[in-house]
Amino acid sequence: MRVRQGWGPLYLVAGASSILFVFLLITALVLDFMAPPPVHGGTATLKFIALNKAGYVAEQILWILPNILPVLVFTALFVALVGHGKSLPLIALVFGALPWALLLAVPVSSRGSLTLVYLSDRYAAAATDEERSTYATAAEAIIAENNTPAIAGVLSALGILLMGLAMLSAGGAALPRHLGWLGCATGSVGVASEILRYAAPDVYWGYGVLLWVWFIATGIALIRLSRAAALPPPPDPIRDLGP
């Protein structure tokens, strides 16, 4: 493989981040299974948080904070592929990394929100039914946003698809071709499942597993690429020009 020298640390950090991203999401999923938060009902949600505050806060942090890690992954993939074609890797970087970065600014995680923790505290401290009703109504609005399909999910899946196409266009010169095919499959399934997220939830679960596989495979490929980037470049071939 033709490897761009000097980018080894980026490939290594991004590769480790890609694998760590999956590990953190699995940890959040375990917490979710241990104490699943309500997906409907403002009052029920606020009461649940009051009884399970520590676990709920930890779960929300694990859903939200790791979203910065895919930004590193897509940046490293762009650097690895830009020498073999600039336009497609750049487009894939924008579509793939930007939605994950924007999710850090969104106060919901699709399984809850840290804002609901504050509302739960205020609900518990409320002195009248009218005050409690106000906080429950505010919680309902946040829950509704959680249950609304986000365009960011579609764009991030499209970014994976485009990055897979960029890998295939590079012809395996920077990253293995099988990773490109895996990216195309993951992105295609992801776009469809994000659009049909609540109409066909089983398809979305399948996409989630495929997404984890893609991030782990990408992390392994980037770590291997970091080792190749750390090697000195091969010497220029000696040409025999004759006597």
N, C-alpha and C positions, 0 to 999 in steps of 0.2 A: 504493500500500500504506500502511496505517496502521502507523507505526513508533513504538515507544516510544523517546523521547529519553533521552539520557544513558547508553545502553548500547553506544555505538559501539565503545569499546575492547574490550569483552568479545566482541562479534561479530567484530571483526577478529582478535583473538588466537585465538578458537575456530575461525574459518575457516581461518587459517593452520595451526593445529594439525591440523585435519582433513586437509588436503592433505599436511602433513608426516608424519602417521601412515601414510598409504599409501606415501610415499616410503621411510620407514624399514623398513616390512615388505617392500617389494620388494627393498631392499638385503639384508635378512636372507635372503630367498629366493634371491638370487644367491649369497650365501655358502654356502647349503645345497646348491645345485646344484654348486658348485665342489668341495665336499668334504662329501658327504652323510654324516652320522653314522649309525652302525648303529641300527636300531630294535629289535633283539633281541640278547640275549647280554651279560651283565654284563662278562665278561672282554674281549670284542671291543670293547665301548664304552670301557672304561677304557684299553685300549691305543691306540685311535683318538685319544682326547683327549690322551694323552701325546705323540703325534706331530703333533697339529694344535691345540695349546692356544690359541694366539693367535686363530686363526680361529674356533675353537669358542666361546671366551669372548665374542668380538665378536658372533657370531651370537646367542648366548643373551641378551645385553644388548639387542640389536635386537629380539628377540621379546618381551622382558618389559617393559623400561622405557617404550616408547611407549604402554603400556596406560593411562597417566594421561591421554593426549591425548583419547580419546573421552569422558572424564568432562567435560572442558571443552566439548566439542561438544554433548553432551546438555544441559548446564546452559544454554548459550546458546540452544538450541532451546526449552527450557522458558521462558526469559525472553521470547523472541520470541512465544511462543504463549499465555502465561498470561493475557494481556489479552483473549483470545478464547475463554476456557473454561479453568477452573482444574483440574478433576479429571483429565481425560484427559492433559494435558501432564505433570501431577505423577506420575501412574502410569507414564507412559512414561519419565520421568526416572529413577524408582527402578529399573524393570526394565532400562533401557538403560545407565545409568551405573554402578550398583552392581556388576554382574558384572565390568566392566573394572577397577574399583578393587580388587575382591577378588583378581583374578588377580595383582596385584602382590605379594600375600602368599603365593601358591602357589609352591613351589620348583621347579615344572616348567613347560615352555613348549610341550609337545606335540611338540617336536623335540629335547628334551634337558633339561638342568638344570645350573645353576651348582654345585649340590651335587656333581654327578658329577666336577667338576674337582678338588675336594678328595679325593674317593675315588680318583681316578686318581693323584694325587700319593702318597697313602698306599699304593696298590697297587704303584707303582714302587719305593717305599722298603721294602716288606715284605721280611723276611729269610727267611720260610718259606712253603711252599705253603699251610699252614693259614691264615696271615694273609691271603695273597692271595685265598684262597677266601672269607674273611669279607667282604672289601671287594667282591668280585665279587657275592656274594649281596645285599649292601646296594644295589649298583647295579641288580641285577635288580628289586628292589622299586620303585625310582624309575622304571625303564623301564616297569614294569607300570602305574604311575600315569599315565605319559605316554600309554599306549595305552588308557586307560580314558576313555570319553566323559564330559565334564564338563557338569553341569547349567548351569554359568555360560554356556556357549555358547548353549544353548537360550534362557536368559533374556535375553541380550543381543540375540539375533535377535528375540525377542518385543518387546523395547523399541523396536527399529527399526520393527516393524510398528505398534505403538501410536502412535509418534511420527508415522508416516505418516498414520494415521487422524486424529490431532490436527490435522495440517496441512490435511487435506481438510475437517475440521469447521470450520476457520477460514475456509474459502472463499477461500483465496488472499489474505487480508487482511494476512498477515505474511510468508508465504513462498510461492513459486510452487506451484501445484497439481500440476504435473508432478513436483515433488520428493516430494509426498505419495504419488502413485501409485507412484513408484520405491521409496519406503520400504515401502509395503505389499507390493510384489512381492519386494523384498529380504528383508524380515522373514519372509514366508510361506515362501519357498524356504529361508531360513536355519533356521527351526524344523525343517522336514522333514529337511534335510541334516545338521543337528547330531544329530538322533535316529538317523539312518541313516549316520552318519559312516563307520563301518568296514564296514557292509554294502553301501553304494553310494558308494565314494570319488569316483567321477567327478562325482556330483551335488555333493559337497562342494567340489570344485575350482571348479565353476560358481558356487557360492554365494560362494566367495572372490573371484572376479573381480567379481561383482555387488556385493559388499560394498565393494570398492575404488571402484567407480563411484559408489556411494551417498555414500561419504565425500568424494570429490572434488566431486561435484555439491553436496553440503551445504556444503562449504568455500567454493565459489564463491558460493553463495546468501548465506552469512553475511557474506562480505566485501562483497558488494553491499549487504547490509542495514546494515553498519557505515557505509557512505557516506551512506545515507539517514538514519541516526540522527544523523549529525554535522550535518545541515542544520538550520537553525532551524525550529521548528514554524510552520505556516501561520497567519496572523492569523485571529482570529475573524471570521466573516462579519458585515458591517454590515447590520443589519436596518432597513428603512425602515418606521417606525411611522406614517408619515403626519403631516399637520399637527397 
